[in-house]
Amino acid sequence: MGRRSRARRLQQQQQQRPGSAEDGGKRNGAGWEGGYPEIVKENKLFEHYYQELKIVPEGEWDQFMGALREPLPATLRITGYKSHAKEILHCLKNKYFKELEDLEVDGQKVEVPQPLSWYPEELAWHTNLSRKILRKSPQLEKFHQFLVSETESGNLSRQEAVSMIPPLLLNARPHHKILDMCAAPGSKTTQLIEMLHADMNVPFPEGFVIANDVDNKRCYLLVHQAKRLGSPCIMVVNHDASCIPRLQVDVNGRKEVLFYDRILCDVPCSGDGTMRKNIDVWKKWSTVNSLQLHGLQLRIATRGAEQLVEEGRMVYSTCSLNPIEDEAVIASLLEKSEGALELADVSSELPGLKWVPGLSQWKVMTKDGQWFASWDDVPHNRHTQIRPTMFPPKDPEKLQAMHLERCLRILPHHQNTGGFFVAVLVKKSSMPWNKRPPKLQGEPVEPRAPVPPSPVEPTVGCTSNPLELESKLAPGMSDTEAVERAENSGSKKDGVCGPPPSKKMKLFGFKEDPFVFIPEDDPLFPPIQKFYALDPSFPKTNVLTRSTEGKKRQLYMVSTGLRSVLLNNSERMKVINTGIKVWCRNNSGEEFDCAFRLAQEGIYTLYPFINSRIITVSIEDVQVLLTQENPFFRKLSSEAYSQVKDMAKGSIVLKYEPDPTKPDALQCPIVLCGWRGKASVRTFVPRNERLHYLRMLGLEVPMGKKREGAAGAPGAGAASPAEPEDGPGAASPAEPEDGPGAASPVEPEDGASAEQEAGRDDSSGGDPAEAGPPR
């Protein structure tokens, strides 16, 4: 069929379709908008179910339902590390929020954003502005550009208010080993990373975050979110959380099981607390979702509790209001733990947060409205749908000892949020099935034969874990004994952490490149060490690359804790991404005594170890460097000029240190990567990061404009404020006195990499290992 025939047929179908213009627009009269039916925010079964369970305090039902029918207010959180976060907050309050005062959009007065009363240090805000108004309104264009740009550079996060609660209650510290079991899309993970880096002066905190998700594609979204913070302490893995492998680490020369200090268990749920933003839930809501998810939620929580260290803290949370997914899971977990777990009283940890206590009594309802008060009432033909763990404990004393009232229920009408449930568990001793049984004297322990993986097993990573198989085979075996049995299993090259050898793993996602740690005596280290005068304390053993063959093009760094995890668990763990890029190969770098230039992505991690190639710049210098492509030396301040004029060509660090005696000036340190050319300097900074620093300096740069500059990094920077006397210097990198040194510090092949580093918000530099799946 030709193109014209298809067009005619399509036109005829449109004319015959009911609700077209010829029939008087019946569709619009029937309540249709844009071709889609309007969703009615009513669900009688939902109302009947929750009224019967009494989840809302008496007299508040109408407010509860009224809040659910209103759109959810937009909330944002200031991310990043402390000094930068304070500067962004200062910029928001004193510039953008002031511009919103007395502003009207479409006849509606714009409310100035207000801080969330319970979030520390005013770092989270909510507003009545919807996304639609923000995008379409010309009066809000500048504010919208600010939000988009700062979100892309990782300084702001559009995160629902209630989802900020679990990381706060986890109370993580920089030395904690943290597991985020169901981490994607990653907003809570970024909160945890920020907690690790509470002290910006410590480049490698002792702790780390392992962020897991069962969905391979969502893992790459998680990588993108985490990379915006530029931390060497985050690892993204891809496993089914209900059987996530038990890992080993080196402790004083011997292998031990890794137990986590903090575990975030934000499980998959029916999501009826999200009705305000996910309108479909109104139409699709049923108790079936909760009944089907309960078992998985309990398995994930149990697996988390097994891997928690004694006196460690685990936060269990859902965005569901259903006790089958909430209190029933917690009660069952407490019951099977036999005192090993306790609910913590966190009522005073977030002053200002309004919540109601957890339920201690509830019933189970089927999708057709049939109620069951206890397991004894459930007929045999329902036993596959309804399980005994869904009911509250029968014994009143046992129920009282659980203190289910310590669970927090967040209701939408109390503080204009979504609905949420959160419980904080503290581990007092090993789980009963993990305690070491007494062993008879002289009785040898016979190793069990490995069990082949089941062909119908749908989960990722479960069957590739020899330690997990051992645990399943011997439920009474202790963690230590399990590690002793697993220590000698498998063989691998020293320092190479590849994907698990099982071909089956390829079925579950994209094949990842290996993680190869570079030996301390590798010949690439001495030139780097000499060129940058690296401190003797620099941890060379933590440097890795993603290739076993050919030239090493990108060098990454991980923390010492994650290095140990990588080296000891390549057989049992599917790692999607870890490490932060600190150096990129410069193919013509031998001319400059060093083959590697610095990468902006990891400069805050690497800077404390660099003792050479550092130029201290003023706030005026920062402005010149960020608004001009290749400013000549003479355009810098006299102090910066005196430092750079006698320096050899090559990669440099540009450091701005705030002056505490000038409180009106920028009060956060800035570290930029640059290149010292023949007679000019250039910065290698991603575009959104440039915009961020310029805003902190009080300059507003239109998003649509792009800096004119060299072909090496088109559009890499922010638009120039167009000072006439500086124009030629910025736009003419190929002037004879400067030559190719500054305009093209690298050969074309690596020039493209520099362009990608400067132009992409994740600064991946075109590394195929980081690019992830095609999107």
N, C-alpha and C positions, 0 to 999 in steps of 0.2 A: 504494500500500500504506500502510495506516494505521500509527500508532505502535505500537498493541497487536500488530498482525500481525507487524511487524518484531521486536518484543521476543520473541514466541512462537517465531519462526523462529530467532532467535539462541540462545534457550534450548535448542531441539532440537539445533542444531548442536553446542553445548557438551556436551550429554549424549551425543551420538554420537561425539564426538572421542576417539580413543585416548589413554590416559594420564590420563583424568579420574578423579574420586574413585571412581566405580563399579568401575573395573577394578583397584582395589587400588593405585593410584598407581604404575603401571609406569614412568611417566616418571621419577620420582625414583629408582626402582631402577636405571634405565638411565643414571644419572649426569646427569640434567637438573636444573637449578636455576633457578627463576623463569621457566620456560618457554623458556629458551635452553640449547643444549648447552654443556657445559663444554669449553673449548678445551684440547686436549692440547698441551703445550709440547714437541712433537717434530717434527722435519723431517729425515728421513734424507738427503735431497739436500743440504740446508744443511750438515749435518755432513760429508758426503763431500766437498763442494766446498772448504770451508775447511781441512779436514785435509790435503787434497791440496796446497793452496796454502801450507800451513805459515805461516799468519798469526799463530799463537800459539806462543810459545817452548816448546821441548820440555819435556814433563812437566807442563804447565799446562793441558792440554785439559779435564780434568775440572773444575777450578776455573772455567775460562772458561764452560763450559756450565752449571755450577751457578749462577754469577752471573747468567747470562741468564735463568734460570728464576725467579729471585727478583724480587719487585717493586722498582721503582726508589725509593730513598729521596727524600723531599721535600727540596728545596733552596730557599733564598730568598736574595735579594741586596738589600742596603740601597742604595737609589738616591738620587737627589737630589744636591744640592751639598754640598760637604765639611762645612761647619759643622753643617748639619742632620743629615747622615748620622752624624756623631760623636755627636750627642745621641740619635738613635734607637738606635745601638749601645749607648750607656750605659744607656738605658732597657731594652733587651732583656736585657742581661747582668745588670743589678742588680735587675730586677724579675721579668720574665716567665720567664726561664730558671731563676731561683732557685726559683720556685713549682713548677717541674717536677721538682725534685730529690725522690727517694724517692717518686714518684707511680706508682701502679699503675692500669692501665686494663684491665678484663676479664682480670685475673690476669697481665697482661704488664707488666713494669717499663718505664716510659718512659725512654728514654735522653735525657739533656740534650743539646740541639743542640751540635754542634761546628763550629768554623770550618774552612773549606776551607784546607788548609795552603798552597796555592799562590796563593790570591787575596790581593792586597795589603790591608793594614790591617784584616784581619778583617771585611771587608764582605760576605762570603758564608758561609752556614752550611748544614749539612745535618743532618737528623734522621730517625729511624726511624719517625716518626709518619706514617701514611697519611692521605689526605684523608678517608676514611670515619671513622676514629677521631676526627680533629679535629672533624668536623661533629657526630657523635653523642654524644660523651662530655661529660657535665655538668661533670666536673672540668676539662675543657679549654676550657670555653665562653668564659672571659675571654680566653684566649690566642687562640682562634679569631676572636673579635670584633676583637681587635687586628690580626691578620693581614689580615682582610677590609677593615677600615677603612683601614689604612695602605697596602694595595695599591691601593684605589680612589683614594686621594689622591696616589698616585705615589711614596710613600716606600719601599715594598717591592715587589719583583718576584718572583713565583714562576717561576723560570727554571732549566732543567736545568743542572747543573754544567758539563758539557762545552761547552754553547753559550756560556758566558762566556769561553771561551778565545780565539776569533778576535779580538774587539775588543781584548783585552789585548795580543795579539801584533801588532796593527796599530800599536800605539805612537803613537796620535794625539796631537797637540798643539793648543793653542787657535788657532794660525794656519793649520792645515791645511784644505784643501778636500777633503772626503770624499764618496765615492760608495758607497752601500750598494745593490748591484745587485738583490738578491732579498730585500727587507727585511721583509715581513710575516711574523709578526704584530708584530714591532718590539722585542723584548727586547734584541737586539744594538744596534739603532739607539739606544735610550735610553742604553746604555753609551757610545756614541760621543758623544752630546750632552753627557753628564756630563764627558767628557774635554775638550770644547771649553770648558766652564765651570769648569775647574779653579780659576780665580781668580774668586771671587764679586764682587770689586770691579770687574770689567770687564763692564759690561752688554752690550756688543756685541763679542764676540770677532771677530778678523779672519777666522777660518775659518767653515765651514758644513758641514752634512750634507744631501746630496740623497738621499732614500730612495725607491727605486723598487720597484714590484711590478707584475707583468703582470696580476694579478687585480684588477679594479676594486673589487669588494666588500671584498676584504682590504685594499685601500688605506685604507678608512675605519676599519678596525680599527687600522691603522698610525697614522692621524691621532689616534685616541683615545689610543693609548699615548704618542705623542710629546707631545701637548698637556699631559699630566700634569706634564711637567717645565717647562713655561712658558718655552720658548726662542724667541728671534726668529731663530735660526740653522738652522732645519730646514724643508725643503721636501719634500713628498710628491708624486711623479709616477707616472704610470701608463703604462708602456711594456714591450714585450718586451725583456728584458735583453740578448738576443743581438743586437739591432740598436738599442740605445738611442741616441738622437740625440747627435751631437757638438755641444756648445753653444759659444756665443761670449760673451765678456765684454769690457767696456771696460778697456783698460790704457793709461793716459796719453793718452786721447783717441782711441785707435784700437781697432778690434775685433780680438781675438785668440782663438784656440781655447782653450777651457777644458780644461786638463789637471789631473787630480786628484793631490793629494799622497798620498792613501791611498784604496784601494779594497777594500771587503769583498765577496767573491764567494762567498757561502754558497748554493750552487746547489741546485736541486731534485734529489732523489736517491731511491733505492729505500728508504732508511731502515731497513736491517736492523740498524743499531746501536741502534735504538729499541725492540727487541723487549720490553724490560722494562716499557715503559709502553704500547706499541701491540701488544696481544696478537695481533691479527689477522695480523701479519706472519708468525707461526709457520705459519699455515695457508696463506697466499698466497705465501710466498717462492718465487722462481724466478730463474734467471739472466736471464730475458727482460727484466725491468725494467731491469737494468743495461745490457744491450745496447741497449735502446731509448733510454735517457737519455744514453748516452755522447756522442753527437753534439751534443745540445743543451748539455751541460755544457762541451764543448770550445768551442763557439761563444760561449757566455757568457764564459768565461775569456779567450778571444781578444779579444773586444770590450772587456773590462776592461783588458787589457794595452795595447791601442791607445790608451786614454784616460788612461793613467798617465803622470805626468811623469817625466822622467829622474831617477834616484835615488829615485823614489817606491817605496812598498811596497804590494803587493797580497797579501791573504790569501785563499787558496782553501780552502774547507772543505766537508765533507759529513758526514752522520750515517750513512754507509754504511761497511762494512768491505771492500767489493769493490774490488780493484785496478783493475777496468775503469773504475770511476767516480773512482778516486783517482789512483794513480801513472800509469796509462795516459794520463789527461788531462794531467797535469803533464809527462810525458815528451814527449808530442806537442806541447804548447805550447812547451817548451824547444827541441825540434828545429826547429820552424818559425820560431822567433824568431832563429835563427842567431847566438846569443850576446847578443842584446839583453836577454834575461832570465836571471837567475841565482837559484838556490834559496839563501835566506839560512840561515845556521846560527843557530837560535834556541834551542839546547839549554840555554843558561844563563839565558834571559830569564824563565822561570817556575820558580824553585827550589821544589822540593816536589812538582812535577807528575811523575807516573810515565808513561812512554810507551815505545814500542818504535820502532825506526827503520823507515822506509819500505822496501817491497820493491823489489828490482831485477830479479827474475825472477818471471813468472807465466804462466799459460796461460788460454785462453778455453774455456768450456764452454757447450754449447747446453742448452736446457731438457730435452732427453731424455738428457743425460749424456754427450754426445760431446765429446771434448777435442781442441783444436788448439793446438800449441805455437808455430806461426808462421803468418804470412799465406800462405806458400807451400802449407801443408797444407789450406787452406780450399777446398773445391770451389766451382765457379763458381755453383752454384745457392744457395749460402749468402752470396754477396757482398753482398746487400742487407741481411742481418742482422748480419754480422760485417765490420768495416772494418779496414784496415791499422793505423789509429791505436790500435787496442785492444791491440796487442802491444808488448812492450818492444823498443827499438832493437836491431838485429842487431850493429852494430859495438861490440865490447867497450870500446874507448877512448872512443867517444862516450857510451856508457852510464855509464862511470866518471866522465866529466867532468860529467855531470848531477848527481851527488851526490844521488840519490834517497833515500839514507839520512837526509838532512836533513829529510824529511817526518816528521811526528809521527803515530803511530797510538796512540789511547787505547783500551785494552782494559777491558771492564767489571769484571773480577775484580781489577784492580790497586788501584783506589781506590773501588770500589763505585759506579761511574758507568754511564752509557750508553757505547756504542761510538762512536768519532769519528775523523775524519781531518782533518788541517790541514797546509797547506804555505804558506810565506811566500816570495814572489817579489819580487825587487828589479830594477827596470828600469835597465839600463846605457846604452842608446841607443834610438833610434827603431826600431820594428819594421821589418823589411826592406822591406815593401811600402809603408811610409809615408815612406821617405827620398826626398828630392827628386832626380829624375833630372837630369843635366846638360842644359841647354837650348841649342839651337843659336842662335848670334848672329843677330839680325834675324828670327828665325822667330816670327811672331805666334801667340799662343795662341787658338785658335778655341773659343768656348764650345759645348758640346754641347747638343743639343736635349733638353729634359726628357723622361723616359720616363713614360708614363701608368701609374698604379697598376694592378696586376694584380687582377682581380675575385676571384681565389681566394686572395689573400694573407691568411692568418688572423691575422697579428700586429698588435699595437696600436701605432700611431704610426710604423711603419717607412716607409710610403709617403708620409706627410705631411711628411717631412723632406727639404727640397731639398738640404741639405749631404750627407746620407747617400746620396742618389741620385747626386750628383756623385762621391762616393768610389767607389760601385760602378761607375760608368761609366769612371772613370780610376784604376785601382788604383795607378798609379805616381805620382799627384799627391800633393804634400806637403800637410800640414795647413794651412800658411800660405796656399798657393795656393787651397786649397778655400775658406778663409774669404774671400779676396779676391774669388772668384767669387760667393760667397753674400751679400756685404755689401749689395749693392743690390737683392737680391731681396725682393719683398713690400713692402707699405706698411701702416702702422698709425698710429692716433692717438697723439700723444705722451703717455707716461705710462699708457696703457691696455694691459693685458696680458690679452687675452681668450683663450678656447680657440681651437685651430686652426680656420680657416674651413671646412675640409672637413666636409661633412655626415656623411661616413662615420664620423667619430669618435663621433657620438652613438650608434652601434650598440654601442659598447663600454662603455657605462656612463652614469652620471647626468651631465646637463649642468651644468657648473660656472659660477658667476657670474664675471665678469671681475675682475682685480686692477687697481684704478685708483689710481695714485699722485697724491696731492694736491699741486697746485703750491704753491711757497713763498709766493706772493702771494695765496693763497686767503683770503677774508675770515674764515673760521672760525678761523684761527690767532691773530690778535692778542688776542681775548678769553681764549683758553686760555693764551697766553703771559703775559698780564698777571695772570690769576687765580692761576696756580700759580707765577708768577715763574720761568719756565723758563730754564735756563742758556743763554747764547748758543751754547754748543757743541751744543745739542740738534739732532739731525739731522732737520730737518723734511722733507727730501726722502725719508726712509725711511718716512713715514706713508702708509698706503693705506687704501682702503675697497673694498667688494665690490659697488658699484653705480655705474652711470654716470648714473642719473637719480634725481630726488627728493632728499629730505633724507638726509644721511649719518648713519646711525644708529649704526654701530660703526666705530671707528678702530683700525687694526692697525699694528704696526711690524715691519719686517724688518731684518736686518743689511745693511750696505752691499754686501757681496758678493752676497747673494741679490737685492738690488734690481737689480744689474747683470745677473744671470742672467735675471730676469723680463723686464726691458726689452728684452733683446736676443734672446730666444728664443721669443716667443709664437707664432711661426709653426711651430715645429718641436717643441713640447713640450706635453704635456697635464699641467697642474698640478692636482692634487686639492686641496691645501691648503698654505698657508704663512702666516707672520706670527702675532703674538701680540696679543690684544686688549688695548688700553691705556685706551681711553675709550669710554663708552656715552652716547648722547644722553639728556638729561633734558629732556622737553618743556617743563617749567616752569622750566628752568634760567636763562632770561633774568632771572628775578626775583633770581637769585643771582649775576648778572654773568657766568655762564659756562654754556653750553648742554650741556656734557659733564662727567660725573662719572667718577672713576677706576674702573678694573676691577681686581679682585684678581688676575686671571690674569696681568696684565703688570706688576704693581706693582714687582717686583724689578728689572725692566728699566728702568722709567720713573723710579723713585725717585731715582737719582743726579743727575737733571737738574732735580728739583723743589727750589725754594728757599723756598717759602711754603706755608702751610696744613699745616705739620708740627707735630704734638703729640708731645713726648717723654713716654712713659709708663713707669711702673714695672711690675715683675712682678705686683704686686697689681692694678694697673689692667688689665693684660691679662686677668687672671682675671675681673674684673668685666665687662669688655667682651665676653668670650666666653661668659659664663654668663647674662647678662641682656639682654633684648631692647633696651630703651632706657634705660640707666642715666642718672639725672640728674647734672648736673655735680658736685653736692655729694658724689656717691659716689666720685669720682675722688680721687687724692692731691692735696695742696695744690699741688704743682708742675704737675700736669696741669691742675688747675682754673684756676690763674692764666693758663695759656696759652690755654685754650679759652673762657673767659668773655667776652673782648673780641673774639673772632674772629667774622667775618661768617658767616651761614648758608651751607651748601653742603658740597661734597665735601672730605674731609680725609685726611691720612696720619697713622696712629698708629704710632710707631716705638719699639720697645724695643731698647736697646743694652746688651749684657751687661757686667757689672762684673767685670773680671779679678781684682779683690781678693776676690771672693766665689766661690771655685771650686765650692761646693755649689749655687749658683744656676744657672739656665739659661744656657748659654754660647754660644747662637747668636742672631744678631739676628732680630727679628721685625718685619715691615712689614705693616700691615693697612690696607685701605681702609675709610673710615668716612664718616659724615654728621653734621655739626654742625647740630642742630635749634635750636628756640627755647630749650629749657632742658635738652636731653638729647643724648646721643651714641649712635649705633648703628654697628655694623660690618656691612659687606657681604662676608662670607666664606663660601665653600661649607661645607656641613655637615661633610664629612669632614676638611676643613682645620681647622675648629674643634676637632674631636675630637683631631686630631693635636697641636695646640698645647696643649690641656688635658692630654693625656698627658705631654707634655714638662714640664708644670708639676707633674706628680705626681698629677693628678686622674683618676680612672677614672669614665667616664660610661657608663651602660648604653646599648647601641645602640638598643634599642627605644623608649626615652623620647625625646620631642621637646620642645623648649623651648616654653613658652607665650609667645605674643607677638602682635605686630600682624599684621593681615591681609596686610600688604605682603609678608611672607616667612614663611608658615606652615611650621614644621618646618625653618626655615633653619639653625638653630644647634644646638648641643649642649644636652642637658638640663641644667637648673640644679641645682646641689647643694642648692637649696631653703633658703637662709638666710632665716629668717622675716622679719627686718627689711628684706631686699631684695625680698621677694616682690612687694609692691604696685607698687614702682617698675618692676619688669620686666614685670609682667603688665598694667599699665594705661597704655598709651602715650597714651591720649586724655584724660589728666587736664587740667583747665582750665589749670593753670599752664604746662603744656608745649605744649598746643595741637597742631595737626596737623603742626607743623614736623618733629618727630623721627619721629613714627609714620608719616607719609606724606611723605617728602622728595621724592617724585616723583608725578606724576599717575598715575592708575590704569593707563594704557597702559604707562608705563615701569615702574610698580610691578611689573607682571608680569614684565618683563625682569629686575628686581632679584631677584625671587623665583627665577627660573630660574637666575640667576647664583649665588645662595646655595644652591640646592638640587641642582644637577647637578654631578657630580664632574668634568665636563670644562669647567665654567664657560662654556658656549657662549652663554649668554644668549639662547637661542632663535633664534640666527642661522641662517636656512635654508641659508646657504652652508656652515655647518659641520655641519648636522644629518646629512648623508650619506644613504645609502639607508635606506628603511624596514626595520626589523629586528623 
